[in-house]
Amino acid sequence: MNSSNPFRDLVEPLSPEVPGQRFFNPTKLGDPRYERLPFSIRVLLEAAIRNCDEFLVKSSDVENILNWQHTQTQSVEVPFRPARVILQDFTGVPAVVDFAAMRDAVMKLGGDPEKINPVCPADLVIDHSIQVDFNRKSDSLQKNQDLEFDRNKERFQFLKWGSKAFKNMRIIPPGSGIVHQVNLEYLARVVFNHDGYFYPDSLVGTDSHTTMIDGLGVLGWGVGGIEAEAVMLGQPISMVLPEVVGYRLHGTPDELITSTDIVLTVTKHLRQVGVVGKFVEFFGPGVAQLSIADRATIANMCPEYGATAAFFPVDHVSINYLEQTGREPETLAYITKYLKAAAMFRDYNDVAQDPDFTQVVELDLSTVLPCCSGPKRPQDKIPVSEMKTDFEACLGAKQGFKGFQVAPERHNSEVPFQFNGKEYTLSHGSVVIAAITSCTNTSNPSVMLGAGLLAKKAIECGLSVKPYVKTSLSPGSGVVTYYLKESGVMDYLSQLGFDVVGYGCMTCIGNSGPLPDSVVEAITKGDLVAAGVLSGNRNFEGRVHPNTRANYLASPQLVIAYAIAGTVRIDFDKEPIATNSKGKPIFLKDIWPTRDEIQAVERTFVIPSMFKEVYEKIEKVNERWNSLVAPSDSLYTWDDESTYIKSPPFFDGLTMKLPPPESIKDAYVLLNLGDSVTTDHISPAGNIARNSAAARYLAERGLSPREYNSYGSRRGNDAVMARGTFANIRLFNKFLNKQAPQTIYLPTGETLDVFDAAERYKQSGVPLLVLAGKEYGSGSSRDWAAKGPFLLGIKAVLAESYERIHRSNLVGMGVIPLEYLPGDTADSLGLTGRERYTVILPEQLTPRMIVDVKLDTGKTFKVRIRFDTDVELTYFHHGGILNYMIRKMSHN
């Protein structure tokens, strides 16, 4: 503890008989405001009290948090030091690349490179690299894991170097599971016991679905990789003290309802309420009925409803879950004792414990219906009973989130094709990918066992899945396979084609692997809107697979159901799911398991010994990882020939002297975009198209298309990633009025790949701007969606609104997020994007200040600069957060 901490009088022993184990007790403040605070805000308050040093965290910050009831709507800035950081490999590799480059930069500036080192615990789980190259074979898992290692050996060696070179960084090897499920089942402490002090577990992660851990009562959320790196180096997060929406759950869900149905309902509801930038805290008697797996499913999709966090305070159900997942009894004892002593333990049936909220909204769980979401966004919920009519409406609707603009005469087009010597037919709505995938659902035994029981009943009824449908099962941890096998349902899943293909994100992140050539040819020939159905959390355009234009999020049970049906154009209430080999029509209700059936199996087969057995060996079980040889030098030796790991140019020419802020003069618009441009549009993670700028770069270095791997796997190489920026084939650019990864080079009117156009502008020394609509940068928390535009020469983005993490990533790279004033849009101001833009920056910048934008047409209008805090302004003056950290580390 810092001896200068003004709150050291709050320290007391947790147990008088063990005086060495202490904690800061916020209840000793004797302030009645504390017990009225939302439980999530109590976590922020405790961290501020414990870390108060009157420098990075001040006593005035403690007062501001304590006074949350009055400060929540005043944009008050507070610091937060989370207890730990979690990363996955797609975001972890660039973070370690940045650290390696920062060590080089600090050394050049005369500092000690060893200072670039995580000061808080960081766990990196390798889960994003494995792809579904093989499926429907008994050896698919081994083949996919072997290919993963062959493709990514260089990346894995680099990460292994990082685990040696940096203290406080633990690597969970490939093949272990999905980061958020491993976090839930193994990494989560709930309460830290460190250096003689107890305090709440809390974290930030370089993945937007870090919020899944909120379901266990651990406050956490996603941040950009750039911000996470600063936290790892000891910098607190600067955040605006959030409003907290209380979400009251009551009623009992129907026995046929799944947790997936509940979360998709909550997602649509909270999108309508509007919770962007806010915490959501769940309370009410309905919460007590939800398992931790159910709560974690709801918390997982927090980014899809736009909140920062989705918090379920710890209660007895949380403690039972920790026991079920193999945590030690003494750990459970101190977790319970500490949380009760600090007034952070919840009884959801005790109304007297309900804190104050900014706003309260409610959901009656008995009103939830079976549903899916799609075809292009997670928040677009569709009752299963309306899937057929909704899809058919989308077919003919204008191109957009709910439209494919297919001519009416083509709605019933059919294309015959051959597969394995037999003829089949594809049409609009045909299911070609069916994936039980993602931490959202594979962490939940009730839906996984539900899928297994449905598969069992389907096989017993004589049903099957057509062989061309790409089926897969990618669990989030080895525990899932364990209980599926022990309960006897794994064989039935395999018979339907749902073999285990790997442990990782796979289809959900876009690593769905190739479709059969004949299927792709049929889709292309008929220009068909083929469908993917997945138990994931994201279904943005171009993410799941380039050839599935319609993608639906669904429970694992419904994934199997649509795979058997072979189409999303089916009304399960009125039409049989299929006719069996004896000609008997079978309906979905005939094979759907009840909640009682599922819970009986879960009670018998999901047991603590499984979790202990799997996780005791998690860091040692992967033999190929164990045998991987990596250097141990503190400075990384860069290989100029590498196409995976390259020293980035972010710190080239960096000096200790701060450059003055420069106005943007006569910028061209590189892209003119609409609403809901996602980070997948800006920096895709999946397939590298053979005709792309990135593919040309790799081909010039002697790589064949088979060796391209994915954009996500190449995030350690800035040359590939700059070329991959705005390379999504579903990007809609108003300059072209169509979907394409291209733009118009305005000086000549030529249509070019976005990277090639940016290079032309760069050679002319011209700054660039992007115009966008609402929710710019929604989706995954990928820092390359800010790094890529920075490397293209984009100085600012002008949008109607921003997704929280992406805005902070832009700030972190020194790219200015400009926002139209309320009521203004590109259309209302008559902007075409063909103008030249000048943004005048005054010498004295202040948070959220309004500045003038002048056009070469003579028009002037005002915009707000979205630097929301003084700390963000400091980062901008340094040219970005990492530049700031390098200067700070070099100066000390």
Secondary structure, DSSP 8 states (H G I E B T S, - for coil): --TT-TTGGGEEEEETTEEEEEEE-GGGG--TTGGGS-HHHHHHHHHHHHT--SSSS-HHHHHHHHTHHHHTTTT-EEEE--SEEEEEHHHHHHHHHHHHHHHHHHHHTTS-GGG-S-SS-EEEE--SS---S--SSTTHHHHHHHHHHHHHHHHHHHHHHHHHHSTTEEEE-TTSB-HHHHIIIII--SEEEETTEEEE-EEEESSGGGGGGGGGT-EEEE--HHHHHHHHTT--EEEE---EEEEEEES---TT--HHHHHHHHHHHHHHH--TT-EEEEESHHHHTS-HHHHHHHHHTHHHHT-SEEE----HHHHHHHHHTT--HHHHHHHHHHHHHTT----TT-GGG----SEEEEEEGGG---EEE-SS-TT-EEEGGGHHHHHHHHHHS-SBTTB----GGGTT-EEEEEETTEEEEEETTBEEEEEE-SHHHHT-HHHHHHHHHHHHHHHHTT----TTSEEEE--SBHHHHHHHHHTT-HHHHHHTT--B--SS-GGGGT------HHHHHHHHHHT---EEEESSS---TTTS-TT--EEEE--HHHHHHHHHH-BS---TTTS-SEE-TTS-EE-HHHH---HHHHHHHHHHH--HHHHHHHHHTTTT--HHHHT------SS----TT-SS----GGGTT--SS------EEEEEEEEEB-S--BHHHHS--SB--TTSHHHHHHHHTT--GGG--BTGGGTT-HHHHHHHTT--TT-EETTTTEE-SEEEETTTTEEEEHHHHHHHHHHTT--EEEE--SSBTBSS--THHHHHHHHHTEEEEEES-B-HHHHHHHHHTT-EEEEE-TT--TTTTT--S-S-EEE---SS--TT-EEEEEETTS-EEEEEE---SHHHHHHHHTTSHHHHHHHHHHH-
